[in-house]
């Protein structure tokens, strides 16, 4: 049987990985999903990368997914007249909507939504948390705050608000334009930044339409507070640990990460762990031991995918970073303790027929050890549900189009394959036999576990489970 890696790899494209050869190298090294970061690059850059990704997909002969990551609101202080302001612990400062920035009692903060949400006890973080200010008093025109952590305040540095939900949409005018471009490109996933509430997902879905898969980035404490509802309304989740670690005490991030992974597993939604996973490989050909442990921990905890950001987008060793991530995943998945943890994380109770069938598939795989599970799905949803069961065999998903196949590239253990229209289980078995033999997944005489829905071609009707032997 061929080696099968279950967890997936998301690689961000950028200056170091824009060309066809670079993207091909990343895919051959193990990248399953390519992230387009709309915070950087031009629309022309993204169009060119998309053309190359689709060309690589054709050459390799299997689907590749594209994730468009929207920038979201960026809150920043304004210009400072002297160029900077030096602040010490205990200093009182005053932020104003249109301050001149010449003194600490007139610091410009051109975001009325912050003033409307601020109240005593709220904390303002500036420059990725390097400087911290606790609000003492606030109204529509002034925020008086005490400096908790001082330093050199520079102009246009980012601001985060801890302890309040801002009355602001997760989508900015720039995001509306970027979303339009992303949809024209035919991306498979849209990642939404600055998610604070479940309604943020609804807003994007109304704009993007029902067929685009939406990934909510969990990067704010307010999103953690209503995590279950956000996961339910999303198609996938990204643990954006960079911003999360700025807005929450860093020692809480591992616990929050485990909670997110557990919630997504229970609700059958794929989850990506992101940010600083192999950061040292931006400049070095090998990662630190701590980074290797970080990636491995995410896989042990049940992540569907792990993500490279600057490592593959602007680093010196993008291909080596993907290879290293694939190697770490492979080593974890060779450990019996990994599979014991996957068993413990399984949710037994299921809400509908499709979920029960997918749970039975996993039990079938455990008892009979078939060469593969083969699922015929017109929408792709059965693939995501079966993936959440973490079966210890390859999961081949037969789908009617690339549009359905590509999003499944993110899902743990799934190999999506585009096939002709099926009219019954006999067709599914015939195609499955050819696939498992041609791809080296199984041998003649081994068992296959198959699932589909009747009537055929109707989404959401998975209700059949069969076990057959592979035959030519």
Secondary structure, 3 states (H helix, E strand, C coil): CCCCCCCEEEEEECHHHCCHHHHHHHHHHCCCEEEEECCCCCHHHHHHHHHHHHHHHHHHCCCCEEEEECCCCCCECCCCCCCEEEECCCCEEEEECCCCCCCCCCEECCCHHHHHHCCCCCEEEECCCCEEEEEEEECCCCEEEEEEECEEEECCCEEEEECCCCCCCCCCHHHHHHHHHHHHHCCCEEEECCCCCHHHHHHHHHHHCCCCEEEEEECCHHHHHCHHHHHHHCCEEEEEHHHHHHHCCHHHHHHHHHHHHHHHHHHCCEEEEECCCCHHHHCCCCCCHHHHHHHHHHHHCCCCEEEECHHHHCCCCHHHHHHHHHHHHHHHHCCHHHHHHHHHCCCCCCCCHHHHHHHHHHHHHHHHCCCEEEEECCCCHHHHHHHHCCCCCEEEEEECCHHHHHHHHHCCCEEEEECCCCCCHHHHHHHHHHHHHHCCCCCCCCEEEEEEECCCCCCCCEEEEEEEECCC
